Amino acid sequence: HEVNEQQLARKYGSLQEQLKVEAEGRIRSEKSLVEIEVSTRKRVLYLEQCKASLITTTERLQRQLEKSVPESEHSKALRELELLREDYLDLLHKEADVRLRLTEQKELPRKLKRYQHKADELELALGRAQAD
C-alpha cells in the first residue's frame, strides 16, 4: 500500500508542477492575447482614419475632375481666346484711326474759315493792288 501511496504522492507532485507550469503559460498567453488585441485595435483605428482621409481626398479630386475639361477643349478655348485678343487689338487700332480722323474733321471747319479769311484778305489785297 505504501508503494501505491508514494507513487500517488509523486504523481500528485508532478501534476501540481505541470498545473503550475501550464497556469503560468496560460497567464503569459492571456497577456500576449491582450497585447495583440490592443495592437489590433490600434491598427484598425489607424486604418479607419486613413480610409476617412482617403475618402475625403477622393471626393475632392472627383469634384475637381467634374469641373475640369479635356485637354483638346482647353486648347481650343485658348486658340479662340488668342483670336479674340487679336481681333480686340485690331479694333483698338481702328478706333484710334477713327478718333484721329474725327479730330482732323472737327478741325476742318476752323481751317476752312481760316483759309476763307486768308482768301478774302488776298482778294482784298489783289483788289487794292489792281486799283493802284
ABEGO torsion letter per residue (X at the ends): XAAAAAAAAAAAAAAAAAAAAAAAAAAAAAAAAAAAAAAAAAAAAAAAAAAAAAAAAAAAAAAAAAABBBAAAAAAAAAAAAAAAAAAAAAAAAAAAAAAAAAAAAAAAAAAAAAAAAAAAAAAAAAAAAAX
